[in-house]
Structure formats: structure tokens, C-alpha cells
Amino acid sequence: MRTDTHARLLRERAGELDQLAASAPAPVGRRLTANAARLRDTADTHDATAQSAKDIA
């Protein structure tokens, strides 16, 4: 189970990967950018499907 904190951390890591991609050789940069996009997609899925603690109880 992911929490809002996990989603926030995924987005932070995606930002770090984007920064690394900017100075990496093209093939590595593309891979880093793709990984960043996957992390953001995971965080977005969490946000779209998250339930509050009240809803779960």
C-alpha cells in the first residue's frame, strides 16, 4: 500500500532523475527520463485511487 508520502517521494525522485538526465549521454538520459515518467505515473495512480483513512475504516 502506498501513502501520500510515498507518492510525494516518487515525484521527488522523478525530479532528481530528470536533473541527472539533463547532463547524461543521450541513451542514458532517455532511460532516466523514462524511469522518471514511470515514477510520476505511479504517483498519479495513487492520487487517483487513494482513499482517506475515514473511507477505509
PyMOL Python script that loads the backbone (N, CA, C, O; Angstrom):
from pymol import cmd

cmd.read_pdbstr("""\
ATOM      1  N   MET A   1       0.849  -1.186   0.000  1.00  0.00           N
ATOM      2  CA  MET A   1       0.000   0.000   0.000  1.00  0.00           C
ATOM      3  C   MET A   1       0.890   1.244   0.000  1.00  0.00           C
ATOM      4  O   MET A   1       1.852   1.338   0.762  1.00  0.00           O
ATOM      5  N   ARG A   2       0.552   2.178  -0.857  1.00  0.00           N
ATOM      6  CA  ARG A   2       1.290   3.439  -0.904  1.00  0.00           C
ATOM      7  C   ARG A   2       0.533   4.510  -0.133  1.00  0.00           C
ATOM      8  O   ARG A   2      -0.696   4.512  -0.064  1.00  0.00           O
ATOM      9  N   THR A   3       1.296   5.402   0.433  1.00  0.00           N
ATOM     10  CA  THR A   3       0.702   6.526   1.142  1.00  0.00           C
ATOM     11  C   THR A   3       0.972   7.801   0.344  1.00  0.00           C
ATOM     12  O   THR A   3       1.714   7.796  -0.638  1.00  0.00           O
ATOM     13  N   ASP A   4       0.359   8.874   0.785  1.00  0.00           N
ATOM     14  CA  ASP A   4       0.615  10.167   0.142  1.00  0.00           C
ATOM     15  C   ASP A   4       2.100  10.521   0.220  1.00  0.00           C
ATOM     16  O   ASP A   4       2.647  11.130  -0.699  1.00  0.00           O
ATOM     17  N   THR A   5       2.741  10.140   1.311  1.00  0.00           N
ATOM     18  CA  THR A   5       4.173  10.395   1.455  1.00  0.00           C
ATOM     19  C   THR A   5       4.955   9.640   0.388  1.00  0.00           C
ATOM     20  O   THR A   5       5.885  10.188  -0.203  1.00  0.00           O
ATOM     21  N   HIS A   6       4.584   8.381   0.137  1.00  0.00           N
ATOM     22  CA  HIS A   6       5.250   7.610  -0.909  1.00  0.00           C
ATOM     23  C   HIS A   6       5.103   8.310  -2.259  1.00  0.00           C
ATOM     24  O   HIS A   6       6.068   8.415  -3.016  1.00  0.00           O
ATOM     25  N   ALA A   7       3.908   8.784  -2.555  1.00  0.00           N
ATOM     26  CA  ALA A   7       3.667   9.459  -3.832  1.00  0.00           C
ATOM     27  C   ALA A   7       4.530  10.715  -3.946  1.00  0.00           C
ATOM     28  O   ALA A   7       5.094  10.993  -5.004  1.00  0.00           O
ATOM     29  N   ARG A   8       4.627  11.460  -2.867  1.00  0.00           N
ATOM     30  CA  ARG A   8       5.460  12.673  -2.869  1.00  0.00           C
ATOM     31  C   ARG A   8       6.924  12.310  -3.101  1.00  0.00           C
ATOM     32  O   ARG A   8       7.617  12.976  -3.871  1.00  0.00           O
ATOM     33  N   LEU A   9       7.392  11.261  -2.441  1.00  0.00           N
ATOM     34  CA  LEU A   9       8.781  10.833  -2.607  1.00  0.00           C
ATOM     35  C   LEU A   9       9.054  10.326  -4.026  1.00  0.00           C
ATOM     36  O   LEU A   9      10.138  10.542  -4.568  1.00  0.00           O
ATOM     37  N   LEU A  10       8.073   9.656  -4.619  1.00  0.00           N
ATOM     38  CA  LEU A  10       8.228   9.215  -6.006  1.00  0.00           C
ATOM     39  C   LEU A  10       8.412  10.412  -6.934  1.00  0.00           C
ATOM     40  O   LEU A  10       9.244  10.381  -7.841  1.00  0.00           O
ATOM     41  N   ARG A  11       7.632  11.464  -6.700  1.00  0.00           N
ATOM     42  CA  ARG A  11       7.760  12.666  -7.532  1.00  0.00           C
ATOM     43  C   ARG A  11       9.102  13.366  -7.315  1.00  0.00           C
ATOM     44  O   ARG A  11       9.702  13.881  -8.259  1.00  0.00           O
ATOM     45  N   GLU A  12       9.563  13.379  -6.071  1.00  0.00           N
ATOM     46  CA  GLU A  12      10.869  13.980  -5.796  1.00  0.00           C
ATOM     47  C   GLU A  12      11.969  13.211  -6.518  1.00  0.00           C
ATOM     48  O   GLU A  12      12.859  13.810  -7.122  1.00  0.00           O
ATOM     49  N   ARG A  13      11.905  11.891  -6.454  1.00  0.00           N
ATOM     50  CA  ARG A  13      12.910  11.069  -7.131  1.00  0.00           C
ATOM     51  C   ARG A  13      12.838  11.271  -8.643  1.00  0.00           C
ATOM     52  O   ARG A  13      13.868  11.307  -9.317  1.00  0.00           O
ATOM     53  N   ALA A  14      11.634  11.401  -9.171  1.00  0.00           N
ATOM     54  CA  ALA A  14      11.481  11.649 -10.605  1.00  0.00           C
ATOM     55  C   ALA A  14      12.171  12.958 -10.983  1.00  0.00           C
ATOM     56  O   ALA A  14      12.825  13.033 -12.023  1.00  0.00           O
ATOM     57  N   GLY A  15      12.035  13.968 -10.167  1.00  0.00           N
ATOM     58  CA  GLY A  15      12.717  15.238 -10.424  1.00  0.00           C
ATOM     59  C   GLY A  15      14.229  15.084 -10.412  1.00  0.00           C
ATOM     60  O   GLY A  15      14.926  15.680 -11.232  1.00  0.00           O
ATOM     61  N   GLU A  16      14.737  14.277  -9.475  1.00  0.00           N
ATOM     62  CA  GLU A  16      16.180  14.027  -9.417  1.00  0.00           C
ATOM     63  C   GLU A  16      16.653  13.317 -10.686  1.00  0.00           C
ATOM     64  O   GLU A  16      17.699  13.651 -11.243  1.00  0.00           O
ATOM     65  N   LEU A  17      15.871  12.338 -11.133  1.00  0.00           N
ATOM     66  CA  LEU A  17      16.235  11.611 -12.352  1.00  0.00           C
ATOM     67  C   LEU A  17      16.231  12.536 -13.563  1.00  0.00           C
ATOM     68  O   LEU A  17      17.096  12.429 -14.433  1.00  0.00           O
ATOM     69  N   ASP A  18      15.263  13.440 -13.619  1.00  0.00           N
ATOM     70  CA  ASP A  18      15.225  14.407 -14.720  1.00  0.00           C
ATOM     71  C   ASP A  18      16.470  15.291 -14.725  1.00  0.00           C
ATOM     72  O   ASP A  18      17.015  15.602 -15.784  1.00  0.00           O
ATOM     73  N   GLN A  19      16.911  15.690 -13.542  1.00  0.00           N
ATOM     74  CA  GLN A  19      18.127  16.510 -13.457  1.00  0.00           C
ATOM     75  C   GLN A  19      19.345  15.721 -13.928  1.00  0.00           C
ATOM     76  O   GLN A  19      20.191  16.253 -14.646  1.00  0.00           O
ATOM     77  N   LEU A  20      19.433  14.461 -13.529  1.00  0.00           N
ATOM     78  CA  LEU A  20      20.540  13.625 -13.987  1.00  0.00           C
ATOM     79  C   LEU A  20      20.486  13.431 -15.500  1.00  0.00           C
ATOM     80  O   LEU A  20      21.515  13.450 -16.175  1.00  0.00           O
ATOM     81  N   ALA A  21      19.284  13.247 -16.020  1.00  0.00           N
ATOM     82  CA  ALA A  21      19.109  13.016 -17.453  1.00  0.00           C
ATOM     83  C   ALA A  21      19.596  14.203 -18.277  1.00  0.00           C
ATOM     84  O   ALA A  21      20.095  14.034 -19.390  1.00  0.00           O
ATOM     85  N   ALA A  22      19.448  15.396 -17.726  1.00  0.00           N
ATOM     86  CA  ALA A  22      19.828  16.596 -18.468  1.00  0.00           C
ATOM     87  C   ALA A  22      21.316  16.637 -18.795  1.00  0.00           C
ATOM     88  O   ALA A  22      21.720  17.245 -19.786  1.00  0.00           O
ATOM     89  N   SER A  23      22.132  15.989 -17.962  1.00  0.00           N
ATOM     90  CA  SER A  23      23.580  16.043 -18.207  1.00  0.00           C
ATOM     91  C   SER A  23      24.161  14.676 -18.588  1.00  0.00           C
ATOM     92  O   SER A  23      25.379  14.523 -18.686  1.00  0.00           O
ATOM     93  N   ALA A  24      23.310  13.712 -18.796  1.00  0.00           N
ATOM     94  CA  ALA A  24      23.774  12.366 -19.149  1.00  0.00           C
ATOM     95  C   ALA A  24      23.845  12.205 -20.667  1.00  0.00           C
ATOM     96  O   ALA A  24      23.180  12.932 -21.405  1.00  0.00           O
ATOM     97  N   PRO A  25      24.652  11.249 -21.128  1.00  0.00           N
ATOM     98  CA  PRO A  25      24.654  10.944 -22.573  1.00  0.00           C
ATOM     99  C   PRO A  25      23.246  10.542 -23.017  1.00  0.00           C
ATOM    100  O   PRO A  25      22.460  10.025 -22.223  1.00  0.00           O
ATOM    101  N   ALA A  26      22.942  10.781 -24.272  1.00  0.00           N
ATOM    102  CA  ALA A  26      21.577  10.617 -24.783  1.00  0.00           C
ATOM    103  C   ALA A  26      20.904   9.286 -24.417  1.00  0.00           C
ATOM    104  O   ALA A  26      19.780   9.312 -23.916  1.00  0.00           O
ATOM    105  N   PRO A  27      21.532   8.134 -24.640  1.00  0.00           N
ATOM    106  CA  PRO A  27      20.822   6.882 -24.318  1.00  0.00           C
ATOM    107  C   PRO A  27      20.493   6.750 -22.825  1.00  0.00           C
ATOM    108  O   PRO A  27      19.407   6.306 -22.451  1.00  0.00           O
ATOM    109  N   VAL A  28      21.439   7.138 -21.997  1.00  0.00           N
ATOM    110  CA  VAL A  28      21.216   7.076 -20.552  1.00  0.00           C
ATOM    111  C   VAL A  28      20.167   8.114 -20.146  1.00  0.00           C
ATOM    112  O   VAL A  28      19.299   7.833 -19.319  1.00  0.00           O
ATOM    113  N   GLY A  29      20.248   9.285 -20.714  1.00  0.00           N
ATOM    114  CA  GLY A  29      19.283  10.342 -20.419  1.00  0.00           C
ATOM    115  C   GLY A  29      17.868   9.924 -20.763  1.00  0.00           C
ATOM    116  O   GLY A  29      16.935  10.199 -20.009  1.00  0.00           O
ATOM    117  N   ARG A  30      17.702   9.259 -21.905  1.00  0.00           N
ATOM    118  CA  ARG A  30      16.360   8.781 -22.283  1.00  0.00           C
ATOM    119  C   ARG A  30      15.845   7.749 -21.284  1.00  0.00           C
ATOM    120  O   ARG A  30      14.669   7.759 -20.920  1.00  0.00           O
ATOM    121  N   ARG A  31      16.723   6.869 -20.849  1.00  0.00           N
ATOM    122  CA  ARG A  31      16.318   5.857 -19.879  1.00  0.00           C
ATOM    123  C   ARG A  31      15.931   6.504 -18.541  1.00  0.00           C
ATOM    124  O   ARG A  31      14.933   6.123 -17.928  1.00  0.00           O
ATOM    125  N   LEU A  32      16.720   7.473 -18.101  1.00  0.00           N
ATOM    126  CA  LEU A  32      16.408   8.171 -16.851  1.00  0.00           C
ATOM    127  C   LEU A  32      15.075   8.918 -16.959  1.00  0.00           C
ATOM    128  O   LEU A  32      14.269   8.898 -16.029  1.00  0.00           O
ATOM    129  N   THR A  33      14.852   9.569 -18.089  1.00  0.00           N
ATOM    130  CA  THR A  33      13.600  10.291 -18.297  1.00  0.00           C
ATOM    131  C   THR A  33      12.413   9.331 -18.311  1.00  0.00           C
ATOM    132  O   THR A  33      11.355   9.641 -17.763  1.00  0.00           O
ATOM    133  N   ALA A  34      12.587   8.175 -18.932  1.00  0.00           N
ATOM    134  CA  ALA A  34      11.513   7.176 -18.958  1.00  0.00           C
ATOM    135  C   ALA A  34      11.224   6.657 -17.551  1.00  0.00           C
ATOM    136  O   ALA A  34      10.066   6.462 -17.181  1.00  0.00           O
ATOM    137  N   ASN A  35      12.282   6.435 -16.768  1.00  0.00           N
ATOM    138  CA  ASN A  35      12.068   5.982 -15.386  1.00  0.00           C
ATOM    139  C   ASN A  35      11.366   7.053 -14.564  1.00  0.00           C
ATOM    140  O   ASN A  35      10.506   6.740 -13.741  1.00  0.00           O
ATOM    141  N   ALA A  36      11.724   8.305 -14.779  1.00  0.00           N
ATOM    142  CA  ALA A  36      11.067   9.405 -14.071  1.00  0.00           C
ATOM    143  C   ALA A  36       9.579   9.435 -14.417  1.00  0.00           C
ATOM    144  O   ALA A  36       8.738   9.644 -13.544  1.00  0.00           O
ATOM    145  N   ALA A  37       9.263   9.229 -15.685  1.00  0.00           N
ATOM    146  CA  ALA A  37       7.854   9.228 -16.111  1.00  0.00           C
ATOM    147  C   ALA A  37       7.099   8.086 -15.444  1.00  0.00           C
ATOM    148  O   ALA A  37       5.950   8.259 -15.040  1.00  0.00           O
ATOM    149  N   ARG A  38       7.730   6.922 -15.323  1.00  0.00           N
ATOM    150  CA  ARG A  38       7.069   5.795 -14.654  1.00  0.00           C
ATOM    151  C   ARG A  38       6.799   6.103 -13.184  1.00  0.00           C
ATOM    152  O   ARG A  38       5.734   5.775 -12.660  1.00  0.00           O
ATOM    153  N   LEU A  39       7.761   6.731 -12.528  1.00  0.00           N
ATOM    154  CA  LEU A  39       7.558   7.094 -11.128  1.00  0.00           C
ATOM    155  C   LEU A  39       6.389   8.071 -10.985  1.00  0.00           C
ATOM    156  O   LEU A  39       5.563   7.939 -10.081  1.00  0.00           O
ATOM    157  N   ARG A  40       6.331   9.047 -11.887  1.00  0.00           N
ATOM    158  CA  ARG A  40       5.225  10.014 -11.837  1.00  0.00           C
ATOM    159  C   ARG A  40       3.884   9.328 -12.118  1.00  0.00           C
ATOM    160  O   ARG A  40       2.877   9.655 -11.489  1.00  0.00           O
ATOM    161  N   ASP A  41       3.869   8.392 -13.047  1.00  0.00           N
ATOM    162  CA  ASP A  41       2.636   7.649 -13.337  1.00  0.00           C
ATOM    163  C   ASP A  41       2.166   6.887 -12.112  1.00  0.00           C
ATOM    164  O   ASP A  41       0.972   6.853 -11.814  1.00  0.00           O
ATOM    165  N   THR A  42       3.112   6.270 -11.394  1.00  0.00           N
ATOM    166  CA  THR A  42       2.763   5.539 -10.177  1.00  0.00           C
ATOM    167  C   THR A  42       2.178   6.491  -9.136  1.00  0.00           C
ATOM    168  O   THR A  42       1.182   6.172  -8.487  1.00  0.00           O
ATOM    169  N   ALA A  43       2.793   7.646  -8.980  1.00  0.00           N
ATOM    170  CA  ALA A  43       2.291   8.642  -8.023  1.00  0.00           C
ATOM    171  C   ALA A  43       0.919   9.151  -8.455  1.00  0.00           C
ATOM    172  O   ALA A  43       0.039   9.341  -7.615  1.00  0.00           O
ATOM    173  N   ASP A  44       0.728   9.372  -9.744  1.00  0.00           N
ATOM    174  CA  ASP A  44      -0.567   9.839 -10.246  1.00  0.00           C
ATOM    175  C   ASP A  44      -1.653   8.787 -10.020  1.00  0.00           C
ATOM    176  O   ASP A  44      -2.785   9.123  -9.673  1.00  0.00           O
ATOM    177  N   THR A  45      -1.306   7.520 -10.217  1.00  0.00           N
ATOM    178  CA  THR A  45      -2.267   6.444  -9.977  1.00  0.00           C
ATOM    179  C   THR A  45      -2.663   6.423  -8.507  1.00  0.00           C
ATOM    180  O   THR A  45      -3.836   6.251  -8.176  1.00  0.00           O
ATOM    181  N   HIS A  46      -1.691   6.597  -7.638  1.00  0.00           N
ATOM    182  CA  HIS A  46      -2.003   6.663  -6.205  1.00  0.00           C
ATOM    183  C   HIS A  46      -2.986   7.797  -5.935  1.00  0.00           C
ATOM    184  O   HIS A  46      -3.999   7.605  -5.263  1.00  0.00           O
ATOM    185  N   ASP A  47      -2.678   8.976  -6.462  1.00  0.00           N
ATOM    186  CA  ASP A  47      -3.547  10.135  -6.208  1.00  0.00           C
ATOM    187  C   ASP A  47      -4.961   9.892  -6.727  1.00  0.00           C
ATOM    188  O   ASP A  47      -5.935  10.309  -6.101  1.00  0.00           O
ATOM    189  N   ALA A  48      -5.073   9.224  -7.861  1.00  0.00           N
ATOM    190  CA  ALA A  48      -6.391   8.992  -8.474  1.00  0.00           C
ATOM    191  C   ALA A  48      -7.194   7.934  -7.730  1.00  0.00           C
ATOM    192  O   ALA A  48      -8.423   7.937  -7.796  1.00  0.00           O
ATOM    193  N   THR A  49      -6.522   7.025  -7.022  1.00  0.00           N
ATOM    194  CA  THR A  49      -7.226   5.910  -6.391  1.00  0.00           C
ATOM    195  C   THR A  49      -7.137   5.917  -4.869  1.00  0.00           C
ATOM    196  O   THR A  49      -7.671   5.020  -4.217  1.00  0.00           O
ATOM    197  N   ALA A  50      -6.481   6.899  -4.306  1.00  0.00           N
ATOM    198  CA  ALA A  50      -6.294   6.948  -2.852  1.00  0.00           C
ATOM    199  C   ALA A  50      -7.611   7.081  -2.111  1.00  0.00           C
ATOM    200  O   ALA A  50      -8.543   7.751  -2.555  1.00  0.00           O
ATOM    201  N   GLN A  51      -7.649   6.423  -0.976  1.00  0.00           N
ATOM    202  CA  GLN A  51      -8.810   6.522  -0.093  1.00  0.00           C
ATOM    203  C   GLN A  51      -8.361   7.174   1.205  1.00  0.00           C
ATOM    204  O   GLN A  51      -7.243   6.950   1.669  1.00  0.00           O
ATOM    205  N   SER A  52      -9.221   7.964   1.775  1.00  0.00           N
ATOM    206  CA  SER A  52      -8.883   8.577   3.053  1.00  0.00           C
ATOM    207  C   SER A  52      -8.997   7.525   4.150  1.00  0.00           C
ATOM    208  O   SER A  52      -9.624   6.483   3.959  1.00  0.00           O
ATOM    209  N   ALA A  53      -8.398   7.799   5.278  1.00  0.00           N
ATOM    210  CA  ALA A  53      -8.471   6.876   6.412  1.00  0.00           C
ATOM    211  C   ALA A  53      -9.920   6.682   6.853  1.00  0.00           C
ATOM    212  O   ALA A  53     -10.292   5.599   7.304  1.00  0.00           O
ATOM    213  N   LYS A  54     -10.728   7.715   6.727  1.00  0.00           N
ATOM    214  CA  LYS A  54     -12.139   7.609   7.101  1.00  0.00           C
ATOM    215  C   LYS A  54     -12.863   6.623   6.193  1.00  0.00           C
ATOM    216  O   LYS A  54     -13.718   5.864   6.650  1.00  0.00           O
ATOM    217  N   ASP A  55     -12.517   6.637   4.892  1.00  0.00           N
ATOM    218  CA  ASP A  55     -13.172   5.732   3.944  1.00  0.00           C
ATOM    219  C   ASP A  55     -12.812   4.285   4.195  1.00  0.00           C
ATOM    220  O   ASP A  55     -13.630   3.396   3.954  1.00  0.00           O
ATOM    221  N   ILE A  56     -11.614   4.030   4.671  1.00  0.00           N
ATOM    222  CA  ILE A  56     -11.146   2.672   4.891  1.00  0.00           C
ATOM    223  C   ILE A  56     -11.752   2.073   6.147  1.00  0.00           C
ATOM    224  O   ILE A  56     -12.066   0.883   6.181  1.00  0.00           O
ATOM    225  N   ALA A  57     -11.917   2.877   7.160  1.00  0.00           N
ATOM    226  CA  ALA A  57     -12.410   2.381   8.458  1.00  0.00           C
ATOM    227  C   ALA A  57     -13.869   2.021   8.448  1.00  0.00           C
ATOM    228  O   ALA A  57     -14.407   1.593   9.470  1.00  0.00           O
TER     229      ALA A  57
END
""", "prot")
cmd.dss("prot")
cmd.show_as("cartoon", "prot")
cmd.util.cbc("prot")
cmd.orient("prot")
